[in-house]
Amino acid sequence: ELDSLDKIVSLAKARGFIFQSSDIYGGLGAVYDYGPLGVELKRNIRDNWWKAMTQKYENIVGVDAAIFMHPDVWKASGHVEGFNDPMIDDKQSKKRYRADMLIEGEIAKLRSNEKFEEADELQQMLDTAGSREGLCEDLHKIIMENEIRAPESGAFDWTEVRQFNLMFKTQFGATSSGSGEEDAVYLRPETAQGIFVNFKNVMDTSRQQIPFGIAQVGKAFRNEVVARQFVFRMREFEQMEMQYFVEPGTDAEQYDRWLEERIAWHKELGIRESKLRTHPHPEDKLAHYAAAAADIQYEYPIGWQEVEGIHNRTDFDLTQHAEHSGKKLEFYDQQQQKRYTPYVIETSVGLDRTVLMVLCDAYREEEVDGDTRTVLKLNPEIAPTKVGIFPLIKKDKLQDLAHKITADLREDYNVLYDESGSIGKRYRRQDEAGTPFCITVDFDGVESEGEDTVTIRYRDDMTQDRVPVSRIKEVLSEKMKS
Ligand code: ATP
């Protein structure tokens, strides 16, 4: 079991899954780049989600909205006013913390020191802190009264707690005065609004009736206060969202349905069931737009954390946008002859958090012949490389056949030809990359009577089969599914 993210971070870097952004300049806080293996893994997960959420349903269609949106969108959505986190600064080290997370950290510390009563008491205080009004004062009081110190410096010299808006702001064009609120343009902090503002366009053009859904995958940006958890919390990240428009009154049932369908998706992705759970939000902690909300949580090495949110957003967004834009955003139900503003059930999953979940869940260290083998037991469907192909040694006869097989498989799969190092080293490299199959061309296979054969080695149990060359594709496609 992983007890921190450290091993995942180093494997991700060493194998080319994920790098720090601008690495050669020392990196940029909470911004990451995907390397050759990472980009494939991420794309496979994205494609899997897209297929599961659009192709599978007659009544869900996609959009790809721009990152920039009209500034009024964020007034209507409530983000300008309310998309804040409470922050506090350690005056000595000038380090900034999220006040609520500082308290959570203290609770975790108390628990690990087996001071359970004190931990529960502190948790109770945090749970009953004001949700919006008075939150800053409450959090400040908790920090002061419990003498919570800065984790790194140990100092106890705090500023007030202030609300900090998470949206990145910029301006358009050369005419901008540079500082005016009026002409501020934001990088979207969520993809959802691009769907709401296109609700009418999509309904008018795609001939959908309620209920129907709109799906989107795209970048979102949040100026996170605390950003020290690898790709779990980034300032630039990718969301995969689906907003499902339903008739009011059917929303509770649709909310339950989507929560169930989304959990099923995570399991189909190969995530262990014991590591997944749902966490309903208590009513007094709901976001301003929501009538019900639940997280789908995964047990990361940093604890149980949200990977996806399911929300009943009611008619909040469409009503707000109708009011601010002056456009009618309603549905006319011909059969029932009534007009209404649909409710929205939202499923919102972070792509990067899913990548991290997948890596953590697949990571294993196993003892093999007195050695430790590190292996990523990824679902073959999302593995970056599907097949590694190796000539046992650098001899023409073996290399030629290996090249031929590589060229042939390349048509269908992402494959990798590798002839450098011992065969054992090559297997280990592919184990760490999560490659489910390795094909080795050896002398036994090319020098015996009849058709040439190769060995196929399976990542998870390291067993091998000898297979005639003409049957390779058949065997792979069979094993890919199982
Ligand atoms: P958290 O409470 O962890 O900050 P959130 O409740 O603000 O998350 P939502 O606004 O519901 O998150 O966003 C939906 C999904 O987007 C989350 O479940 C998560 O997977 C992803 N997400 C949100 N913020 C980030 C981030 N900073 N980095 C990576 N993924 C994120």
Residues whose N, C-alpha, C, O or C-beta is under 5 A from the ligand:
A	BS01	ATP	R222 E224 V231 F232 R233 M234 F237 E306 V307 E308 G309 S348 V349 G350 D352 R353
